[in-house]
Amino acid sequence: MSFFSSCIRIIFITALAFSLYSGNSLVLARRLRTPPNCDGYKGRTFTCSNNVNTLCASNGYTYKNGCLFCAAMLDSHKPIQFRHYGKC
């Protein structure tokens, strides 16, 4: 009986962990498709954090995070667009 209970516990924990992981991956996938919102940076000075969430822009540069991308986009005289998250 003890062996059966242990197996049921393992199955339950595995199923629970899988459901939590798959739910988080859906949120992550949705976020990865969404370009950073730079509207909040217009008209003000700001300091970007050191968080790493690299993204690739249309100018061929890889930016460390969305804040740095927005700063470059707003300071640039040429249009820069978001391509995808990750390195170029």
N, CA, C and O atoms as a MOPAC input file, in Angstrom:
PM7 MOZYME 1SCF
protein

 N      0.81900 1    -1.18800 1     0.00000 1
 C      0.00000 1     0.00000 1     0.00000 1
 C      0.86500 1     1.25400 1     0.00000 1
 O      0.50700 1     2.24400 1    -0.63900 1
 N      1.98100 1     1.23500 1     0.69400 1
 C      2.86500 1     2.39000 1     0.77600 1
 C      3.48700 1     2.70200 1    -0.58500 1
 O      3.62200 1     3.86900 1    -0.95300 1
 N      3.86700 1     1.65900 1    -1.33400 1
 C      4.43800 1     1.85400 1    -2.66000 1
 C      3.41500 1     2.50000 1    -3.58500 1
 O      3.75700 1     3.40800 1    -4.34300 1
 N      2.19000 1     2.05300 1    -3.53400 1
 C      1.11500 1     2.61400 1    -4.36100 1
 C      0.88700 1     4.08700 1    -4.02400 1
 O      0.70600 1     4.89900 1    -4.93100 1
 N      0.89300 1     4.44000 1    -2.76400 1
 C      0.71100 1     5.82800 1    -2.34300 1
 C      1.86600 1     6.70600 1    -2.83300 1
 O      1.65700 1     7.84100 1    -3.26200 1
 N      3.06400 1     6.17300 1    -2.76500 1
 C      4.22400 1     6.93100 1    -3.24900 1
 C      4.12400 1     7.19300 1    -4.74600 1
 O      4.44200 1     8.28800 1    -5.20800 1
 N      3.68800 1     6.20000 1    -5.50000 1
 C      3.53500 1     6.36500 1    -6.94600 1
 C      2.47000 1     7.40300 1    -7.26800 1
 O      2.65800 1     8.22200 1    -8.16700 1
 N      1.37200 1     7.38000 1    -6.56000 1
 C      0.29800 1     8.35500 1    -6.77300 1
 C      0.80000 1     9.76000 1    -6.46200 1
 O      0.50200 1    10.70000 1    -7.19900 1
 N      1.55300 1     9.91000 1    -5.38700 1
 C      2.10300 1    11.22500 1    -5.03700 1
 C      3.03000 1    11.74300 1    -6.13100 1
 O      2.95900 1    12.91300 1    -6.50600 1
 N      3.89100 1    10.88100 1    -6.63700 1
 C      4.83000 1    11.28100 1    -7.69400 1
 C      4.07300 1    11.71100 1    -8.94300 1
 O      4.41100 1    12.72000 1    -9.56100 1
 N      3.06100 1    10.95600 1    -9.30900 1
 C      2.25400 1    11.29100 1   -10.48600 1
 C      1.54300 1    12.62400 1   -10.27100 1
 O      1.50000 1    13.45400 1   -11.17900 1
 N      0.99400 1    12.83300 1    -9.10200 1
 C      0.28800 1    14.07500 1    -8.80500 1
 C      1.23400 1    15.27500 1    -8.86000 1
 O      0.90500 1    16.29900 1    -9.45800 1
 N      2.39500 1    15.15000 1    -8.24300 1
 C      3.36500 1    16.24800 1    -8.22900 1
 C      3.85400 1    16.54700 1    -9.64700 1
 O      3.99600 1    17.71200 1   -10.01800 1
 N      4.11100 1    15.51200 1   -10.43400 1
 C      4.54500 1    15.70000 1   -11.81600 1
 C      3.47200 1    16.40800 1   -12.63100 1
 O      3.77300 1    17.33300 1   -13.38600 1
 N      2.22400 1    15.98000 1   -12.48400 1
 C      1.13100 1    16.62200 1   -13.21400 1
 C      0.95700 1    18.07100 1   -12.78800 1
 O      0.70800 1    18.93700 1   -13.62700 1
 N      1.08500 1    18.34000 1   -11.51300 1
 C      0.97000 1    19.70500 1   -11.00900 1
 C      2.10200 1    20.57900 1   -11.55000 1
 O      1.86400 1    21.69900 1   -12.00300 1
 N      3.32300 1    20.07000 1   -11.50300 1
 C      4.47200 1    20.82900 1   -12.00900 1
 C      4.32800 1    21.08200 1   -13.50200 1
 O      4.63300 1    22.18000 1   -13.96800 1
 N      3.87400 1    20.10500 1   -14.25300 1
 C      3.70700 1    20.28000 1   -15.69700 1
 C      2.65200 1    21.33300 1   -16.00400 1
 O      2.83800 1    22.15600 1   -16.90100 1
 N      1.54800 1    21.31200 1   -15.26900 1
 C      0.49600 1    22.29200 1   -15.53300 1
 C      0.95600 1    23.71000 1   -15.18200 1
 O      0.60100 1    24.66100 1   -15.87900 1
 N      1.73500 1    23.86100 1   -14.11800 1
 C      2.26400 1    25.17900 1   -13.76700 1
 C      3.27100 1    25.65200 1   -14.80000 1
 O      3.26700 1    26.82400 1   -15.17700 1
 N      4.13100 1    24.75900 1   -15.26000 1
 C      5.14000 1    25.11300 1   -16.24500 1
 C      4.49500 1    25.48200 1   -17.57700 1
 O      4.87800 1    26.47800 1   -18.19100 1
 N      3.53800 1    24.71000 1   -18.02200 1
 C      2.91800 1    24.99600 1   -19.31800 1
 C      2.11600 1    26.28800 1   -19.26700 1
 O      2.03300 1    26.98600 1   -20.27700 1
 N      1.53000 1    26.62700 1   -18.14300 1
 C      0.80700 1    27.88900 1   -18.02000 1
 C      1.74800 1    29.07000 1   -18.09100 1
 O      1.43100 1    30.07500 1   -18.72800 1
 N      2.90200 1    28.97000 1   -17.44800 1
 C      3.89300 1    30.03700 1   -17.50200 1
 C      4.48800 1    30.17000 1   -18.89200 1
 O      4.80300 1    31.28000 1   -19.32100 1
 N      4.64600 1    29.07400 1   -19.59800 1
 C      5.22200 1    29.15800 1   -20.93100 1
 C      4.26600 1    29.84000 1   -21.89800 1
 O      4.71000 1    30.49000 1   -22.84500 1
 N      2.95200 1    29.70300 1   -21.67700 1
 C      1.99600 1    30.41000 1   -22.52800 1
 C      2.07600 1    31.90700 1   -22.30600 1
 O      2.00200 1    32.67800 1   -23.26300 1
 N      2.22600 1    32.33100 1   -21.06000 1
 C      2.37900 1    33.74800 1   -20.75400 1
 C      3.67700 1    34.26300 1   -21.35900 1
 O      3.70300 1    35.35300 1   -21.93100 1
 N      4.74100 1    33.49900 1   -21.24000 1
 C      6.02500 1    33.88700 1   -21.79700 1
 C      5.94900 1    33.98800 1   -23.31600 1
 O      6.47300 1    34.93900 1   -23.89600 1
 N      5.31500 1    33.04000 1   -23.95800 1
 C      5.19300 1    33.07500 1   -25.41500 1
 C      4.40000 1    34.28900 1   -25.86700 1
 O      4.75100 1    34.91000 1   -26.87000 1
 N      3.34600 1    34.64200 1   -25.15700 1
 C      2.55300 1    35.81200 1   -25.50100 1
 C      3.37800 1    37.08300 1   -25.35000 1
 O      3.28500 1    37.98900 1   -26.17900 1
 N      4.19000 1    37.15500 1   -24.28500 1
 C      5.02100 1    38.32600 1   -24.04100 1
 C      6.11500 1    38.44200 1   -25.09200 1
 O      6.48100 1    39.55200 1   -25.47900 1
 N      6.64300 1    37.31800 1   -25.56000 1
 C      7.71200 1    37.35500 1   -26.54000 1
 C      7.24300 1    37.90300 1   -27.88000 1
 O      8.05400 1    38.43800 1   -28.63500 1
 N      5.98800 1    37.78800 1   -28.18800 1
 C      5.46800 1    38.30400 1   -29.44800 1
 C      5.13600 1    39.78600 1   -29.37800 1
 O      4.92700 1    40.41700 1   -30.41400 1
 N      5.08300 1    40.35000 1   -28.18900 1
 C      4.67400 1    41.73400 1   -28.00600 1
 C      5.90400 1    42.63400 1   -27.96200 1
 O      6.76800 1    42.45000 1   -27.10500 1
 N      6.00000 1    43.61200 1   -28.87700 1
 C      7.14400 1    44.53100 1   -28.81000 1
 C      7.05000 1    45.42500 1   -27.58500 1
 O      5.95800 1    45.62400 1   -27.05200 1
 N      8.16800 1    45.96600 1   -27.13200 1
 C      8.13400 1    46.84600 1   -25.96800 1
 C      7.31600 1    48.10100 1   -26.25500 1
 O      7.32900 1    48.61400 1   -27.37400 1
 N      6.61200 1    48.58900 1   -25.25500 1
 C      5.79900 1    49.79800 1   -25.39700 1
 C      6.65100 1    51.00500 1   -25.01700 1
 O      6.96500 1    51.20900 1   -23.84400 1
 N      7.01900 1    51.79600 1   -26.00800 1
 C      7.90400 1    52.94500 1   -25.78000 1
 C      7.13200 1    54.23300 1   -25.52900 1
 O      7.75000 1    55.27900 1   -25.32800 1
 N      5.81300 1    54.19300 1   -25.53300 1
 C      5.01700 1    55.40300 1   -25.32200 1
 C      5.28000 1    56.03300 1   -23.95700 1
 O      5.24200 1    57.25600 1   -23.82800 1
 N      5.54000 1    55.23600 1   -22.95900 1
 C      5.77300 1    55.74300 1   -21.61500 1
 C      7.08200 1    56.49500 1   -21.45300 1
 O      7.28400 1    57.18100 1   -20.45100 1
 N      7.97500 1    56.37500 1   -22.42900 1
 C      9.27600 1    57.02100 1   -22.33900 1
 C      9.32000 1    58.37800 1   -23.04800 1
 O     10.27000 1    59.13500 1   -22.85000 1
 N      8.33400 1    58.69600 1   -23.85300 1
 C      8.33900 1    59.92600 1   -24.64400 1
 C      8.27800 1    61.14800 1   -23.74000 1
 O      7.49000 1    61.19700 1   -22.79500 1
 N      9.12100 1    62.13900 1   -24.04200 1
 C      9.07300 1    63.40700 1   -23.34400 1
 C      9.63900 1    63.41800 1   -21.94400 1
 O      9.47800 1    64.41600 1   -21.24200 1
 N     10.30000 1    62.35200 1   -21.49600 1
 C     10.90000 1    62.38100 1   -20.16600 1
 C     12.27700 1    61.73900 1   -20.18000 1
 O     12.61700 1    60.95500 1   -21.06600 1
 N     13.03300 1    62.08800 1   -19.19900 1
 C     14.33000 1    61.43500 1   -19.03200 1
 C     14.12100 1    60.18900 1   -18.18600 1
 O     13.24000 1    60.16000 1   -17.32700 1
 N     14.90600 1    59.18500 1   -18.41900 1
 C     14.73400 1    57.93600 1   -17.68900 1
 C     16.06500 1    57.23100 1   -17.55500 1
 O     17.00000 1    57.49900 1   -18.31000 1
 N     16.14500 1    56.34600 1   -16.61200 1
 C     17.31700 1    55.51600 1   -16.39200 1
 C     16.90200 1    54.06600 1   -16.57800 1
 O     15.94600 1    53.59300 1   -15.96400 1
 N     17.63000 1    53.37800 1   -17.42400 1
 C     17.30900 1    51.97800 1   -17.70100 1
 C     17.98300 1    51.06100 1   -16.68700 1
 O     19.07900 1    51.34700 1   -16.20500 1
 N     17.32000 1    49.96800 1   -16.37400 1
 C     17.87100 1    48.98500 1   -15.43600 1
 C     18.85800 1    48.07900 1   -16.16100 1
 O     19.03100 1    48.17300 1   -17.37600 1
 N     19.49200 1    47.21400 1   -15.40600 1
 C     20.43400 1    46.24900 1   -15.97800 1
 C     19.77900 1    44.91100 1   -16.27200 1
 O     20.48200 1    43.93500 1   -16.53700 1
 N     18.45000 1    44.83500 1   -16.23300 1
 C     17.76500 1    43.58700 1   -16.54200 1
 C     18.11900 1    43.14500 1   -17.95500 1
 O     18.22400 1    43.96600 1   -18.86700 1
 N     18.30000 1    41.85500 1   -18.12400 1
 C     18.66100 1    41.32700 1   -19.44100 1
 C     17.45900 1    40.62400 1   -20.04900 1
 O     16.98500 1    39.61300 1   -19.53200 1
 N     16.98300 1    41.16500 1   -21.13600 1
 C     15.92400 1    40.56600 1   -21.95400 1
 C     16.19100 1    41.05400 1   -23.37500 1
 O     15.47800 1    41.91100 1   -23.89800 1
 N     17.23400 1    40.49100 1   -23.99000 1
 C     17.73700 1    40.99500 1   -25.25900 1
 C     16.66800 1    41.00800 1   -26.34000 1
 O     15.76800 1    40.16900 1   -26.37300 1
 N     16.80400 1    41.99600 1   -27.22700 1
 C     15.91100 1    42.07100 1   -28.37600 1
 C     16.66400 1    42.61000 1   -29.57100 1
 O     17.64400 1    43.34200 1   -29.43500 1
 N     16.19400 1    42.23900 1   -30.72700 1
 C     16.81700 1    42.61100 1   -31.98900 1
 C     15.98600 1    43.70400 1   -32.64000 1
 O     14.75800 1    43.62700 1   -32.66400 1
 N     16.66000 1    44.72500 1   -33.16900 1
 C     15.97900 1    45.84200 1   -33.82400 1
 C     16.29900 1    45.84000 1   -35.31500 1
 O     17.20000 1    45.13800 1   -35.77600 1
 N     15.54500 1    46.63600 1   -36.05000 1
 C     15.69300 1    46.69000 1   -37.50600 1
 C     17.03200 1    47.27900 1   -37.93900 1
 O     17.42300 1    47.11300 1   -39.09400 1
 N     17.73700 1    47.95300 1   -37.05600 1
 C     19.05000 1    48.50100 1   -37.39500 1
 C     20.16700 1    47.46700 1   -37.25000 1
 O     21.33600 1    47.77800 1   -37.47700 1
 N     19.80700 1    46.23900 1   -36.87200 1
 C     20.77800 1    45.15900 1   -36.75100 1
 C     21.46000 1    45.07900 1   -35.40000 1
 O     22.30300 1    44.20500 1   -35.19600 1
 N     21.12500 1    45.95400 1   -34.47900 1
 C     21.71300 1    45.93700 1   -33.14100 1
 C     20.88500 1    45.07400 1   -32.19700 1
 O     19.66300 1    44.97800 1   -32.31400 1
 N     21.58800 1    44.45500 1   -31.26300 1
 C     20.93600 1    43.72300 1   -30.18800 1
 C     20.97200 1    44.60700 1   -28.95100 1
 O     22.04200 1    45.02400 1   -28.51000 1
 N     19.80300 1    44.89100 1   -28.39500 1
 C     19.70100 1    45.72200 1   -27.19700 1
 C     19.50900 1    44.82700 1   -25.99000 1
 O     18.86100 1    43.78400 1   -26.07200 1
 N     20.08000 1    45.24600 1   -24.86000 1
 C     20.05500 1    44.45300 1   -23.63400 1
 C     18.64700 1    44.29600 1   -23.07600 1
 O     18.32800 1    43.25200 1   -22.50600 1
 N     17.79300 1    45.31300 1   -23.22800 1
 C     16.41000 1    45.23300 1   -22.74800 1
 C     15.55000 1    46.24500 1   -23.49500 1
 O     16.05900 1    47.03700 1   -24.28900 1
 N     14.27400 1    46.21600 1   -23.24300 1
 C     13.33200 1    47.08700 1   -23.94100 1
 C     13.55500 1    48.55600 1   -23.65700 1
 O     13.33000 1    49.39200 1   -24.53300 1
 N     13.98700 1    48.88500 1   -22.46900 1
 C     14.24100 1    50.28300 1   -22.10700 1
 C     15.34600 1    50.87200 1   -22.97700 1
 O     15.20600 1    51.97800 1   -23.49900 1
 N     16.43500 1    50.13800 1   -23.13200 1
 C     17.53800 1    50.61300 1   -23.96400 1
 C     17.12100 1    50.71400 1   -25.42200 1
 O     17.54100 1    51.62900 1   -26.13100 1
 N     16.29500 1    49.77400 1   -25.86900 1
 C     15.75900 1    49.83900 1   -27.23000 1
 C     14.92000 1    51.09700 1   -27.40900 1
 O     15.06800 1    51.80300 1   -28.40700 1
 N     14.04200 1    51.38400 1   -26.45500 1
 C     13.18300 1    52.57400 1   -26.54100 1
 C     14.01900 1    53.84500 1   -26.52800 1
 O     13.72300 1    54.78600 1   -27.26400 1
 N     15.05400 1    53.88400 1   -25.70500 1
 C     15.92900 1    55.05400 1   -25.66100 1
 C     16.59100 1    55.27300 1   -27.00900 1
 O     16.64500 1    56.40300 1   -27.49500 1
 N     17.09100 1    54.21700 1   -27.61600 1
 C     17.73400 1    54.33800 1   -28.92800 1
 C     16.72000 1    54.73700 1   -29.98700 1
 O     17.01200 1    55.55900 1   -30.85500 1
 N     15.53800 1    54.16100 1   -29.91700 1
 C     14.50300 1    54.47000 1   -30.90100 1
 C     14.08600 1    55.93400 1   -30.80900 1
 O     13.93000 1    56.59700 1   -31.83400 1
 N     13.90400 1    56.44200 1   -29.60400 1
 C     13.46700 1    57.82600 1   -29.43100 1
 C     14.57400 1    58.83500 1   -29.74400 1
 O     14.28500 1    59.95700 1   -30.16000 1
 N     15.84600 1    58.44600 1   -29.54900 1
 C     16.95900 1    59.34400 1   -29.83300 1
 C     17.42300 1    59.29300 1   -31.29000 1
 O     18.14700 1    60.17900 1   -31.74600 1
 N     17.01400 1    58.27200 1   -32.00500 1
 C     17.48800 1    58.07500 1   -33.36700 1
 C     16.79000 1    59.02100 1   -34.34400 1
 O     15.61300 1    59.34900 1   -34.19000 1
 N     17.55000 1    59.44800 1   -35.34900 1
 C     16.97900 1    60.26800 1   -36.41100 1
 C     16.41600 1    59.39500 1   -37.52300 1
 O     15.68200 1    59.87500 1   -38.38700 1
 N     16.76200 1    58.11100 1   -37.49800 1
 C     16.23200 1    57.15300 1   -38.46500 1
 C     15.26300 1    56.22600 1   -37.73000 1
 O     15.45300 1    55.93700 1   -36.54800 1
 N     14.23700 1    55.76600 1   -38.41800 1
 C     13.28400 1    54.87300 1   -37.72800 1
 C     13.92200 1    53.52800 1   -37.37000 1
 O     14.57000 1    52.88700 1   -38.19700 1
 N     13.72200 1    53.12500 1   -36.13300 1
 C     14.17500 1    51.81300 1   -35.65400 1
 C     12.92500 1    51.04500 1   -35.24100 1
 O     12.06500 1    51.57500 1   -34.53700 1
 N     12.83000 1    49.81400 1   -35.67600 1
 C     11.67300 1    49.00000 1   -35.32900 1
 C     12.10000 1    47.72600 1   -34.63300 1
 O     13.20200 1    47.21800 1   -34.84200 1
 N     11.21800 1    47.22800 1   -33.81200 1
 C     11.41600 1    45.95100 1   -33.10600 1
 C     11.31300 1    44.81800 1   -34.12300 1
 O     10.39900 1    44.80400 1   -34.94700 1
 N     12.25300 1    43.86500 1   -34.06700 1
 C     12.16000 1    42.66800 1   -34.92100 1
 C     11.71200 1    41.46000 1   -34.11300 1
 O     10.67900 1    40.85700 1   -34.40400 1
 N     12.49500 1    41.11000 1   -33.09400 1
 C     12.16600 1    39.94000 1   -32.27600 1
 C     12.99200 1    39.97200 1   -31.00100 1
 O     13.99600 1    40.67800 1   -30.91700 1
 N     12.56000 1    39.19900 1   -30.01000 1
 C     13.34600 1    39.03800 1   -28.80100 1
 C     14.47400 1    38.05700 1   -29.06700 1
 O     14.32000 1    37.11200 1   -29.84100 1
 N     15.58400 1    38.28300 1   -28.43400 1
 C     16.77400 1    37.46700 1   -28.65500 1
 C     17.81900 1    38.24700 1   -29.42100 1
 O     17.59000 1    39.39000 1   -29.81700 1
 N     18.95400 1    37.63400 1   -29.62500 1
 C     20.04100 1    38.29800 1   -30.33800 1
 C     19.75900 1    38.35600 1   -31.82300 1
 O     19.06200 1    37.50500 1   -32.37700 1
 N     20.31800 1    39.38400 1   -32.46300 1
 C     20.17900 1    39.51800 1   -33.92500 1
 C     21.02800 1    38.50000 1   -34.64700 1
 O     21.03600 1    38.46400 1   -35.87800 1

